[in-house]
């Protein structure tokens, strides 16, 4: 009924709240692939969050079935599909994931 997730938000100029990132959409997409590969290879996820994330929040969130709609739709959908320890991506979508790409790791 709940998941605890860490994520790296790869925002870009033009995404919702992404103007301070300085990245183009193409740069953010390429960085997403790089961060995802590094995370899946075992690199420290917290360090990747600290280095790359454009999230102005804590970067670690607990979502429940009741409050998941307060987050980007694809963020919650991917987060609930992941197994503990698994890493995935919620791709940018102007409605379902308007902040950019989310590299997500389920920790609970």
C-alpha positions in Angstrom: 0.0 0.0 0.0 3.1 2.3 0.0 6.5 2.6 -1.5 9.6 4.6 -0.5 11.5 6.0 -3.4 14.6 7.9 -4.2 14.9 9.7 -7.4 17.2 11.8 -9.6 15.2 14.4 -11.5 16.8 15.4 -14.8 15.0 18.6 -15.6 15.5 20.9 -18.6 14.7 24.4 -19.7 11.1 24.3 -20.8 10.0 21.6 -18.3 7.8 22.6 -15.4 10.2 24.2 -12.9 13.2 23.2 -15.0 14.5 26.6 -16.1 17.3 26.7 -13.4 18.7 23.4 -14.7 20.3 25.0 -17.7 20.0 21.7 -19.6 18.4 21.4 -23.0 15.9 18.6 -23.5 18.5 16.6 -25.4 21.1 17.1 -22.7 18.7 16.0 -20.0 17.7 12.9 -22.0 21.3 11.9 -22.5 22.1 12.5 -18.8 19.2 10.3 -17.8 20.7 7.4 -19.8 24.1 8.0 -18.2 22.7 8.3 -14.6 20.5 5.2 -15.1 23.4 3.1 -16.4 25.6 4.2 -13.5 22.9 3.5 -10.9 22.2 0.1 -12.4 25.9 -0.7 -12.3 25.9 -0.2 -8.6 27.1 3.4 -8.2 25.9 5.1 -5.0 22.4 6.3 -5.7 22.4 9.0 -3.0 25.6 10.4 -4.5 24.0 10.5 -7.9 21.0 12.3 -6.4 23.2 14.9 -4.8 25.3 15.5 -7.9 22.6 15.5 -10.6 19.1 15.9 -9.3 17.1 19.1 -10.0 14.6 18.2 -7.3 14.3 21.1 -4.8 12.8 18.6 -2.2 14.5 15.9 -0.2 14.7 13.4 -3.2 13.3 10.6 -1.0 9.5 10.2 -0.9 7.0 7.7 0.6 4.0 7.4 -1.6 0.7 5.6 -0.6 -2.1 4.6 -2.9 -4.1 7.4 -1.3 -1.7 10.2 -2.0 0.1 9.1 -5.1 -1.9 11.5 -7.2 -0.1 14.4 -5.6 3.0 13.4 -7.4 3.7 13.3 -11.2 1.6 10.5 -12.5 4.4 8.5 -14.2 6.6 8.9 -11.1 4.0 7.1 -9.0 3.2 4.5 -11.7 6.8 3.5 -12.2 7.5 3.6 -8.4 4.7 1.2 -7.6 5.8 -1.2 -10.4 9.5 -1.4 -9.2 10.6 -4.1 -6.8 12.7 -3.1 -3.7 16.2 -2.3 -4.9 15.1 -2.0 -8.6 15.9 1.1 -10.6 13.7 2.5 -13.4 12.8 5.6 -15.3 9.7 7.7 -15.5 10.2 9.4 -18.9 9.4 13.1 -19.5 5.8 13.6 -20.6 4.3 17.1 -20.7 1.3 16.0 -18.6 2.2 12.7 -16.9 5.8 13.7 -16.0 6.1 17.4 -16.6 9.3 18.0 -14.5 11.7 16.0 -16.7 13.0 12.5 -16.5 13.0 10.7 -13.1 15.6 8.0 -12.4 13.8 6.1 -9.6 15.1 3.6 -7.1 12.6 1.8 -4.8 14.1 1.5 -1.3 11.0 0.1 0.5 
